[in-house]
Each structure stands twice: as C-alpha cells, then as structure tokens.
C-alpha cells in the first residue's frame, strides 16, 4: 500500500545480517508533510524527528539530518505499511530525498526468527522481482539448485 511513514533506527551501521529495530514511525504523504528533520536530543539521549512540514514540491520525501547526528549511530528512511523499506545511514548536515515508486522487491529463503527488517540475506541469495505495470500477483518458486523461478500469475483489473 502507499501509506508512507518516515522511519529511523539506532541499530548502528547498516551491514549484512543486521536486524533493524524501528525507533519511530512518523506518518507522511507525497503531497504534504513530506519533509522532516532528524536530530539527536542529548537531554533524553535519543534520536527523534522534529519540524515536519511541506517539502519542496510533492511527489518526494525529504529527511534533513542536523549537526547533532553522529555518523554510524543511526539510519533514516521510509516505511510502508508500518515496516521499513528504504534506509540510509544518517550523517550530519545531509538531506536525503526519496522518490517513489518504491516497487523494487526481493525474495529470499532461510531459517531465522521473524524481525522487523533484515538488511541483507545470510541464508540464500536474494532474487530481485521486477514488478511490471498491471501485475497484481507474482509467484516465486525456489528450485532445487538454489535458483528462483518468478512469474506473474494475475493481471490487475480496473475496479
């Protein structure tokens, strides 16, 4: 769905195998309240979003990191349906711009505990799913040799 939110995590450096825990979700839309500032509040020893407002035109999301951000401590990005889908390492005096569509999906397989967001696969190779226009459903099959067979199974219909 297109219910977007700004998201941050203080998991640290994004490296393969890191499980990201969401620190805050702040609802946003493409056409308003699409810009926010990310800060570190030393008084409470925590990160937070402040000063949410309208960005430079619609259709994009903006996250500004101020001078209080220490490199390697946090990540910022966007969530959809309550889960992070795009994250970037937060750095001081940087502005990150995210522009949908964010319809790039990957499939993977392995054993492990359910977590909010896995940065990289540690079990089997991810396979990119190229989701084309007018496709409502895709099936992914893991073959015995570890390769993936991905194919559309349903076309989207007008409601």
Secondary structure by P-SEA (a helix, b strand, c coil): ccbbbbbbbccccccccbbbbbcbbbbbccccccbbbbbbcccccccccccccccccccbbbbbbccccccccccccccccccccccccccccbbbbbbccccbbbbbcccccccccccccccbbbbbbbccccccbbbbbbccccbbbbbbcbbbbcc
